[in-house]
């Protein structure tokens, strides 16, 4: 990485020399005080460009190149994982861990996930996903309990 900066500095020096040649070809003189001022001005204007190019190259070589915020939704049948989703009808904490891996019916409130893409020095691309807001899901077992409770209350009403 330390090798990039001299490369860009030498390119900027080369560009400055080429612009000096254009000035001389257009009738300018090296002995003129305006020539030195113009050369200094050219260098001053190229330095921010050089710095921006260097920073972009640095970011592309090993820094963050992209970060997106995307909706997060889990499909029906996906295994429940409290680390990446939230049970809409939470049980007590001891039961919640037992439910891990059981299928969900679906997402009822979307979550938000940040996906950061980083390019490493060796050229490999690394994607990091961070959940900013967990999606709320309904577990299949919750719906089964609702169906059972409803069926029992219907039977008790019909027997009466």
N, C-alpha and C positions, 0 to 999 in steps of 0.2 A: 504494500500500500504506500509506503514511503517513497517508492519509485515513481508513482504517478505524478506527484507534484512537480519534480524537475522536468518531466516530459512536457507538461502543460506550460511551465514557465519558459522552456526553450521554444515552444511553438509561439507563445506570445511575443518573445523577443524577435523571432523570425518575422512575424507579422509586422512588428514595429519597423524592422529594417526594410521590409518590402514597401511599407508606406513612406519611409524616408526616401527610397528610390523614386517613388512616384512624385514626391515633392520636388526632388532634384530634377527629374525629367520635365516637370512643369515649369522649370525656371527658378526654383528656390536655390538658396545658397547655404552651405553648411556653416559659414561664418556669420550668417545673420542671426540676430538675437531671437527673431521670430521662429527660426528653425528649431532652436533648442526648446523654446516654449511649446511649440507645436508637438515636438517629439515627446516632451513630458506630458502634455495633455493626452496624447494618444495612449501612452502607457497607463495613465491614470484612468482612462476609460476602459482599457482592456483588463485591468486588474480585477474589477468586480465580476466581469464575465469569466475570467480565469477561475476565480473562487467559486462561482456558481457551477461551472463545469466540473470542477474538482468535487464539490459537494454532491452533485448528481451522480458522478461516477462512484463515489464512496457509497452512496445509498444503494445504487444498483449492484455493486459488488458484494456488499455484506450487510446492508441496512434494510430497513423496512421499505418495501417497494409498493405495498398495497395494504390497505386495511378497509374492510367492508363491515357494515352492520347489517345483519340479515335476520329475517324472522326464523324462529325455531319451532317446528311442529313435529310431533312424534306420531307415526301411523298406528292404526289399530293393530293389536297383536304384539306391538313392540314390548320388550321386557321392561318392567318398572325399575327405575334407578333413581333413588332420592338425590343423588349428586347432580343429575341433569334434568330433573323434572320435579314438579310439586303435586302431591296428591290433593285434589280439590276437596275431598272429604277425609282429612287426616285422621288416623287412628292415634292411639297413644304411642309414644316413641318406641317402646319395646315391640309392639306389633308392626310398626312401620318397617323395621329392619327385616322382619319375617316376610313381608310382602315383596321384598326386593327380588326381581326376576319374574314375578307373576305378570301375566299379560295385561296390557291396558286396553280400554275400549277406544280411546282416542284422545286427542287434545281438545280442550274446551276453551282455553285462553292461551294465545300464542306467547312464546318467549322471544327473547332477543339474544343474538349471538354475534360476537365480534370475531371476524376471521382475518388474521394478520398473515400476510405472505412476506417471507424474508428470504432474500437470496444470499447464500453464504459465499465466502471467498472462493471455495472450490467449484462454485457454479450450481450446487444443489439448491433446490427450493424447499423451504420449510414452511408448513402451514400450521399456525397455532390458532386454536379455537377456544375462546373464552365466553362462557355463558354470562351475560349481563343481567338477564331476567329469565328465570326458569319458566317453561310453559306449564300450565296447570292441566292435569290429566285426570280422567276417571278410570279407575281400575275395574276390570271385569268382575272381580269379587264384590265390589260395591254395588254394581248393577244386579248381580245375582242376589245379594241381600235384599235389595229393593223389591225384586220380583218375588222372592220368598215371603217377605213381609206383606206385600200386597195380596198375594195368593191366600195367605192365612187369614187376612182380614176379610177377603171376599168369601172364603169358606165359612168363617164364623158368622157372617151376616146371612148367608144362605141357609145355614143350619137353624138360625133363630126364627 
